[in-house]
């Protein structure tokens, strides 16, 4: 029978899987378990009086899904939609939410050793949604705690609170 420490070490050795995507020149990663599907960017129905980063909603097989443009949300400059632009459909608690990104790269498994804590930045920069930084060879990924970001008060997309 394995001890608790051996079980813990084995689960760390397995690592976590992240879907990697790009926004501008940066590469990000989100927990693959939150991803429902990946689709091409289609027209959305705008909703009046919403923040600029909420592009609107789509009807996904009978479910109304709010669409958030992460490049606008993160203040990453001009938004251009092209054939590489995709929407990642996420399951956040009991809600389904879509996020627009420039492109999806791949799925990576990161071990605990490959994930470093997020750097401490000025108090004016909100890094609460950054889980850490992942390193794979020469690549650096910004690992986003997507559920924490989506349930933040400024998003107002869900009523749920992350434990």
Secondary structure, DSSP 8 states (H G I E B T S, - for coil): ---HHHHHHHHHHH-EEEEEEEETTEEEEEEGGGEEEEEE----B--TT--TTEEEEEEETTEEEEEEEHHHHTT-S-----TT-EEEEEEETTEEEEEEESEEEEEEEE-GGGEE------TTS--TTEEEEEEETTEEEEEE-HHHHHTSTTT---S----
